[in-house]
Amino acid sequence: TTVEGFALAAAGGILLAVLFNQSRLVEYSLYPYAVILQVTPIVAIAPLIIVYVDNLTIALLICAWIVAFFPILSNMTLGLRSADHNLVDLFRLHGASRWQVLWRLRLPAALPFLLSGMQVSGGLALIGTVMAEFTAGTGTATGLAWRISEAMNRLQISKAFAALALLAVLGIAIFLALSALEHLLLRRWHESAIAREQ
């Protein structure tokens, strides 16, 4: 559920950021709602989602998406705006269309920002899923968070620590996977990833 929620957040954040970049009216209309989603604690939202969504898996997916969405949207929006204005002018001088400027200049410029946002969102998606599982607490959940809650209720401390360790390993694995993706995509051209001789 964590991975699916993160993937949906990444896709939605990228598409909406591109839409924001192409239309200020859309950005000014929709960005406040994204901010509201970000600043409302998932602890407060999760019980309502679980009540109104019949399928627990979908409810967990929504919770993971909510907490992972904003960092990707915010970083991607900033990255698209950060393209060198002199290069933008040069593209336009040579007759490049709006979509050519987006595809060949703005998206590559935004890639480091996007990957940084994804690293943050990967951990947040895991947190969102864990919080939703704790909130669900109905006996039907099967995730690691539910196992921790169940073990604590039965005073099975070692089982709770084992589940907690697995959650930590999962979080580290998500971070390392995204770090490897960042290195793979940036190592040949971006200053942050180019290896320097000492």
Residue, then its C-alpha position, 0 to 999 in steps of 0.5 A: t500500500t505504501v508503494e502504491g500510494f507513493a506512486l500515485a502521489a508522484a504521478g499526481g504531483i508531477l502532472l499537477a505541477v506541470l499544469f501549474n507551470q502552464s497556467r497560473l490561473v490553475e495554480y492559484s485556484l488549486y494550490p491552496y487545496a494542496v496546502i490544506l491537505q498538507v497542513t491537516p494532520i493525517v491523524a485527524i483525517a485517517p479516521l474519517i477516511i476509514v469511516y467513509v471508504d468501505n475498502l480498508t486497502i483503498a483507505l490506507l492508499i488514500c492516507a499514504w497518498i495524502v501525506a506523500f503528495f505535497p512534497i512532490l508537488s511543491n518541489m516539482t513546481l519550484g523546479l519547473r520555475s527554476a529553469d534558467h530564464n536566459l535559456v528560456d529566452l534563448f529557446r523562444l528566440h529560436g522559435a521553440s514552442r511552449w511544450q518544447v521549452l517544457w520538455r527540453l528545458r524545464l523538466p530536466a531543470a526540475l528533475p533534481f528537485l523532483l527526486s529530492g521531493m520523492q525522497v521525502s515523500g517515500g518516508l511520509a507515505l510509509i508514515g501515512t500508511v502506518m498511521a492509518e493502520f493504527t487508526a483502523g485497529t479493527g482486527t481486520a488489518t494485517g500490516l506491520a502497524w497492526r501487528i505492533s498494536e496487537a503485540m503491545n495489547r498482548l504485552q508481546i514486547s519482542k514481537a512489537f520490536a520485531a515489527l518496528a525493526l521491519l518498518a525501519v528496514l522498509g523505510i531505509a529500503i525506500f530511501l536507498a532505492l530513491s537515492a539510487l534512482e537519483h544517482l542514476l539519473l543525475r550522475r552524468w550531468h548534475e553538479s550534485a551527483i558528479a564525482r569529483e577528484q580529491 
